[in-house]
Amino acid sequence: MSDRIVRPEPLGPEAEAASNANEQGSLRFRAWGGTDLGRKRKENEDFSLIDTVNGLFIVADGMGGGERGGEASRMAVESIRSTLFNEMHVLRQFGDSPTKTNYREVQKLVHRAVLGAHSNIRNQARQLPKGKYMGTTVTALIICGRMGIVAHVGDSRLYRVRDNQVRQLTRDHSLVAERIRRGELTPEQAKRAPGKNVLLQALGVSPKIELDIGFLTIQPGDQFLICSDGLHNYLMENEIVTIFRENDGDRLIPRLIDSANQRGGKDNITAITVRVSAPWDEVAATQLDMGPDIFSSLRLLQGLDMMESTEFLQRGTLRSFIGAEILHQEEKPIEGLFIVLDGRGQVTRQGVWLATYTQGCFFGEAALMGEAVSTVTVRCEREGMRVLAFSPEQFRELLEENPVVGYKVLWNIFKEQTASQRDLIIRLADSIRRRSS
């Protein structure tokens, strides 16, 4: 993507449907955002904007240290927003009628907005002592009807998730990324190469910048992630797809930030997620590929026939977790019952290993009886995990609508808890006997 007119992606049946839906006012989107200091930095130099009324989403990662970086990122976001807001009619006209003329007009507007921010930051930087500087990356997504406009400088990123496939829509303006493009480094070599954080372009630093501007067609079901390098340095692209399967949009940002912090959190972490009527937010258990090995391993299904098992499982919601992500945190409220479909989770208490949850294990059952606090931490292992989650409300509905199935499941929970208590008593007795002998 470069600073030129880029033709929109070809319209297929889904895109045509999105166009018609938008004309009828039904193409809608929701957005969430958040920022975190990280585990190493003393100040947060990131700044972001979510303007759902005007379809404007921006992430800026400041440079220069302390207040200077934070000031640069704030100036960039506020300057770009101000310029676009004053000529909002150009964006709306483009959204209503994306003709070649309107393409050129909106490109000129976005170009002027970003270059204006660049000039403002450079003017402010002239007041700094010699040898000091201030600058920032900026990545913006502007939604106009069924069209999206991308403006980008630096190494923050914009990703799109469509049909369970993730695509990075921006290119990093960094030394290492440029060496990869030239064929001097492979992506694997780049992870260990020096100069990973050296930017070739940033607002306020270089005398001139080459702004990347691109256009894309937005379809119902699209999801977008705009983030600083404090997040994307820690995530693999397939993990973005996994996290974006999360049904509850309010959980997306905390999960992303927690993942980065769990893996080091060396930089500030900022992210914005946007969902356009995503149809796959929630996956019913009946859509799972539940092979005989999974059914036989689910101890909660003992004594249930196939029809009863299906009645129970279809109440759950499939959730996926990536390596190091926390499912349960000790001393935090328990969300509900979790059943492990595949993968492994380590169980710890105050950092001490207690057990490993594997396929067929379940935990969190205390939440089904009322408000409960977890006494352990459950953390996903590197290969990831899939679980079926049942909220207390979902389980109460099962008891009301099919009490036979509900009570069979409760009986299996009781048997498992009894067996666990018996094993614990035996281990304690053996420990006492060894110490006394």
C-alpha positions in Angstrom: 0.0 0.0 0.0 1.4 3.4 -1.0 0.4 7.0 -1.3 -1.7 6.6 -4.4 -5.2 5.8 -5.5 -5.7 2.1 -4.9 -8.7 0.5 -6.5 -11.1 -1.2 -4.1 -11.1 -5.0 -3.8 -13.4 -6.8 -6.3 -16.9 -7.1 -5.1 -18.2 -10.6 -4.7 -21.7 -11.7 -3.6 -21.0 -11.0 0.1 -19.6 -7.5 -0.7 -22.6 -6.7 -2.9 -24.9 -7.8 -0.1 -22.9 -5.5 2.3 -23.4 -2.7 -0.2 -27.1 -3.2 -0.4 -27.4 -3.6 3.4 -25.5 -0.4 4.0 -27.8 1.5 1.7 -30.6 0.4 3.9 -28.7 1.5 7.0 -28.1 -2.0 8.4 -24.2 -2.2 8.0 -23.1 -1.4 11.6 -20.0 -1.7 13.6 -18.9 -1.7 17.2 -15.5 -0.8 18.6 -13.4 -1.3 21.8 -10.1 0.2 22.8 -7.6 0.2 25.6 -4.0 1.0 26.5 -1.6 -0.2 29.2 1.7 0.9 30.5 3.3 -2.5 30.2 5.7 -4.0 32.6 8.9 -2.1 31.8 8.0 1.5 30.9 7.5 4.3 33.4 5.2 6.4 31.2 2.7 5.7 28.5 3.6 7.4 25.2 0.7 5.8 23.2 -2.4 7.7 22.3 -5.6 6.5 20.5 -9.0 7.6 19.3 -12.3 5.8 18.9 -15.0 7.9 17.1 -17.8 5.6 16.2 -20.0 8.4 15.2 -17.7 9.4 12.3 -16.1 6.0 11.8 -12.6 7.2 12.8 -10.1 4.9 14.6 -6.4 5.9 15.2 -3.5 4.5 17.2 -0.3 6.5 17.6 2.9 5.3 19.3 5.0 8.2 20.6 8.8 8.5 20.4 11.3 10.7 22.2 10.9 9.5 25.7 8.5 10.4 28.5 6.3 13.5 28.0 7.8 14.2 24.5 6.6 10.9 23.0 3.2 11.2 24.7 2.8 14.8 23.4 3.7 13.8 19.9 1.2 10.9 19.7 -1.5 13.1 21.3 -0.8 16.0 18.8 -0.9 13.6 15.9 -4.3 12.1 16.8 -5.9 15.4 17.7 -4.6 17.2 14.6 -5.8 14.4 12.2 -9.2 14.3 13.8 -9.6 18.0 13.7 -8.7 18.2 9.9 -11.1 15.4 9.0 -13.9 16.7 11.2 -13.8 20.1 9.5 -14.3 18.4 6.1 -16.5 15.5 7.1 -18.7 16.1 4.1 -15.9 14.9 1.8 -15.8 11.5 3.7 -19.6 11.2 3.7 -19.8 11.9 0.0 -17.1 9.3 -0.7 -19.0 6.7 1.4 -22.2 7.4 -0.4 -20.7 7.5 -3.9 -17.1 6.1 -4.2 -16.5 7.5 -7.7 -13.0 8.1 -9.1 -13.4 11.9 -8.4 -14.4 11.2 -4.8 -11.5 8.8 -4.4 -9.1 11.6 -5.3 -10.8 14.1 -3.0 -10.8 11.9 0.0 -7.2 10.9 -0.7 -6.2 14.6 -0.8 -8.0 15.2 2.5 -6.4 12.3 4.3 -3.0 13.3 2.9 -3.5 16.8 4.1 -4.6 15.7 7.6 -1.6 13.5 8.2 1.0 15.9 6.7 -0.6 18.7 8.9 0.0 16.6 12.0 3.6 15.9 10.9 4.2 19.7 10.4 2.7 20.5 13.8 4.9 18.1 15.6 8.0 19.3 13.9 7.2 22.9 14.8 6.8 21.9 18.4 10.0 19.9 18.4 12.0 23.0 17.4 11.5 24.3 20.9 13.3 21.3 22.4 17.0 21.5 23.5 19.5 20.4 20.9 19.7 16.7 20.5 16.2 16.1 21.7 13.3 15.0 19.4 9.7 14.0 19.4 7.9 11.9 16.9 5.2 9.2 16.6 3.8 6.5 14.4 0.2 6.7 13.3 -2.2 4.1 11.9 -5.7 5.2 11.1 -8.8 3.4 9.8 -11.7 5.5 8.5 -14.9 3.8 7.7 -17.1 5.5 5.1 -20.2 3.5 4.3 -18.9 0.1 3.0 -15.5 1.6 2.2 -12.4 1.8 4.5 -9.6 4.2 4.2 -6.2 3.4 5.7 -3.5 6.0 6.5 -0.2 4.7 7.9 3.3 5.8 8.9 5.6 3.8 11.2 5.4 0.4 12.7 2.0 0.3 14.4 -0.3 -2.1 12.4 -3.7 -2.7 11.1 -5.0 -6.2 10.7 -8.2 -7.5 9.2 -9.8 -10.9 10.2 -12.2 -12.2 7.5 -13.5 -15.8 7.2 -11.1 -16.9 10.0 -8.1 -15.6 8.0 -5.9 -12.7 9.2 -4.2 -10.2 6.9 -1.9 -7.4 7.8 -3.1 -4.4 5.9 -0.1 -2.1 6.6 3.6 -2.4 6.1 6.2 -1.6 8.8 8.4 1.4 8.0 11.3 -0.1 9.9 14.9 -1.1 9.1 14.3 -4.8 9.6 11.1 -4.8 7.6 12.9 -3.1 4.7 15.6 -5.7 4.8 13.0 -8.5 4.7 11.4 -6.8 1.6 14.8 -6.7 -0.1 15.4 -10.3 0.6 18.4 -9.7 3.0 16.6 -11.4 5.9 14.0 -14.0 6.4 11.1 -13.4 8.8 12.7 -15.8 11.2 16.1 -14.1 11.0 14.5 -10.8 11.5 13.3 -11.8 15.0 16.9 -11.9 16.1 18.4 -9.2 13.9 19.7 -5.9 15.4 17.9 -2.7 14.7 14.4 -4.2 15.1 13.1 -0.9 16.6 14.8 1.4 14.2 12.1 3.3 12.2 12.7 4.6 8.7 9.7 6.9 8.9 7.7 8.6 11.7 5.7 11.8 12.0 7.7 14.7 13.3 11.2 13.1 12.9 12.0 12.9 9.2 11.9 16.1 7.2 9.7 14.4 4.6 7.5 11.3 5.0 6.0 8.9 2.4 2.5 8.3 3.7 0.8 5.0 2.9 -2.9 5.5 1.9 -5.1 2.6 0.9 -8.7 1.7 0.2 -10.6 -1.5 1.0 -14.2 -2.8 0.7 -15.7 -3.7 4.1 -17.9 -6.7 4.4 -20.3 -7.8 7.1 -18.3 -10.1 9.4 -15.0 -8.2 9.0 -13.0 -7.6 12.2 -10.1 -5.1 12.5 -7.3 -4.7 15.0 -5.2 -1.5 15.1 -2.3 -1.8 17.6 1.1 -0.5 18.6 4.2 -2.7 18.4 3.9 -3.2 22.1 1.1 -5.7 21.2 2.0 -7.1 17.8 5.5 -7.9 18.8 4.1 -10.6 21.1 1.3 -12.1 18.9 1.4 -14.5 16.0 -1.2 -13.9 13.3 -3.0 -17.2 13.9 -3.4 -16.1 17.6 -5.2 -13.0 16.5 -7.8 -15.2 14.8 -8.1 -17.2 17.9 -8.7 -14.2 20.2 -11.1 -12.7 17.7 -13.4 -15.7 18.1 -14.2 -14.3 21.5 -18.0 -13.8 21.7 -17.9 -11.0 24.3 -16.4 -7.9 22.6 -15.7 -6.4 26.0 -13.2 -9.1 26.7 -11.1 -8.6 23.5 -8.9 -5.7 24.7 -8.2 -7.2 28.1 -7.3 -10.5 26.5 -4.9 -8.8 24.0 -3.2 -6.7 26.7 -2.9 -9.5 29.1 -1.3 -11.7 26.4 1.4 -9.1 25.7 2.1 -8.5 29.4 2.3 -12.3 30.1 4.9 -12.5 27.4 7.1 -9.7 28.6 5.2 -6.4 28.3 8.4 -4.5 27.4 6.6 -1.6 25.8 3.3 0.4 26.1 0.4 -1.6 24.7 -2.5 0.0 22.8 -5.2 -1.6 20.7 -8.5 -0.9 19.1 -10.8 -3.6 17.8 -13.7 -3.0 15.4 -16.4 -5.6 14.5 -18.7 -5.2 11.5 -21.7 -7.4 12.3 -19.5 -10.5 12.8 -21.6 -13.7 12.3 -19.1 -16.1 13.9 -18.9 -14.4 17.3 -20.6 -17.3 19.0 -20.2 -20.9 18.0 -22.7 -23.4 19.3 -21.4 -26.7 20.5 -23.5 -28.5 17.9 -21.2 -27.0 15.2 -18.1 -28.6 16.8 -16.4 -31.6 15.3 -17.0 -33.7 18.3 -15.4 -37.0 17.6 -15.8 -40.2 19.7 -12.5 -39.5 21.5 -13.8 -36.2 22.8 -17.1 -37.7 23.9 -15.5 -40.6 25.6 -13.1 -38.2 27.5 -15.8 -35.9 28.8 -16.4 -37.2 32.3 -19.4 -34.9 32.7 -21.2 -36.9 30.0 -21.1 -40.3 31.9 -24.6 -41.8 32.1 -26.0 -39.5 29.4 -27.1 -40.9 26.0 -26.3 -39.1 22.7 -29.5 -37.0 22.7 -28.9 -35.9 26.3 -25.2 -35.2 25.6 -26.2 -33.0 22.7 -28.8 -31.2 24.7 -26.2 -30.3 27.3 -23.3 -29.4 24.9 -25.3 -27.2 22.7 -25.8 -24.9 25.7 -22.1 -24.1 25.8 -20.0 -21.6 23.9 -16.8 -22.5 22.3 -13.9 -20.4 23.5 -10.2 -20.6 22.3 -7.2 -19.4 24.2 -3.6 -18.8 23.2 -0.3 -19.8 24.9 0.2 -18.1 28.3 -3.3 -16.7 28.4 -5.1 -16.9 31.8 -8.5 -18.7 32.0 -8.9 -18.4 35.8 -7.0 -16.0 38.1 -6.7 -16.8 41.8 -8.7 -14.5 44.1 -10.8 -13.4 41.1 -14.5 -14.2 40.5 -15.1 -17.5 38.5 -17.1 -16.9 35.3 -18.6 -20.4 35.0 -18.0 -24.0 34.2 -15.2 -24.8 31.7 -14.7 -28.2 29.9 -11.4 -28.8 28.2 -11.8 -30.0 24.6 -8.2 -30.0 23.6 -4.9 -28.5 24.7 -3.4 -28.3 28.2 -3.7 -25.8 31.1 -1.3 -25.5 34.0 -2.9 -25.1 37.5 -0.9 -23.1 40.0 -1.4 -21.5 43.4 0.9 -18.6 44.4 3.2 -19.7 41.6 3.4 -23.3 42.8 2.3 -26.0 40.3 -0.6 -28.1 41.4 -2.0 -29.9 38.4 -2.4 -30.0 34.6 -5.9 -29.9 33.0 -6.1 -32.0 29.8 -8.9 -33.1 27.4 -12.0 -34.0 29.4 -11.1 -32.1 32.6 -13.5 -29.5 33.9 -13.2 -26.6 36.4 -15.1 -23.6 37.6 -18.1 -25.7 38.7 -18.4 -23.7 41.9 -19.8 -20.7 39.9 -22.9 -22.8 39.1 -23.9 -22.7 42.8 -23.5 -18.9 43.2 -20.8 -16.3 43.3 -17.4 -17.9 43.8 -13.8 -16.8 43.8 -11.1 -19.0 42.3 -8.4 -20.4 44.6 -6.1 -21.2 41.7 -4.7 -19.8 38.5 -5.3 -21.7 35.2 -2.9 -20.7 32.4 -3.0 -22.0 28.9 0.1 -23.9 27.6 2.0 -22.9 24.5 -0.1 -25.0 22.0 -3.3 -23.3 22.9 -6.6 -24.6 24.3 -10.2 -25.0 23.3 -12.9 -25.1 26.0 -16.7 -25.2 26.2 -17.9 -22.5 28.6 -21.2 -22.6 30.5 -22.3 -19.5 32.4 -24.4 -19.9 35.5 -27.4 -18.5 33.6 -26.9 -21.1 30.8 -26.8 -23.9 33.3 -29.9 -22.7 35.2 -31.8 -22.6 31.9 -30.8 -26.2 31.3 -32.1 -27.2 34.8 -35.4 -25.5 34.2 -36.0 -26.8 30.6 -34.5 -30.3 31.0 -34.0 -31.1 34.7 -33.1 -34.8 34.0 -30.1 -33.8 31.9 -29.2 -31.0 34.4 -29.3 -33.3 37.4 -27.2 -36.0 35.6 -24.5 -33.5 35.0 -24.7 -32.2 38.6 -24.4 -35.8 39.8 -21.2 -36.3 37.6 -19.8 -33.1 39.1 -20.5 -34.4 42.6 -18.8 -37.7 41.9 -15.7 -36.0 40.5 -15.5 -33.7 43.5 -15.9 -36.7 45.9 -13.1 -38.6 44.1 -10.8 -35.6 44.2 -11.4 -35.1 47.9 -10.7 -38.8 48.5 -7.4 -38.6 46.6 -6.5 -35.5 48.5 -7.1 -37.2 51.9 -5.1 -40.3 50.8 -2.1 -38.1 49.7 -2.3 -36.1 53.0 -2.4 -39.4 55.0 0.6 -40.8 53.1 2.5 -37.6 53.7 1.9 -37.6 57.4 2.8 -41.3 57.6 6.1 -40.7 55.8 7.0 -37.9 58.1 6.2 -39.8 61.3 8.1 -43.0 60.2 
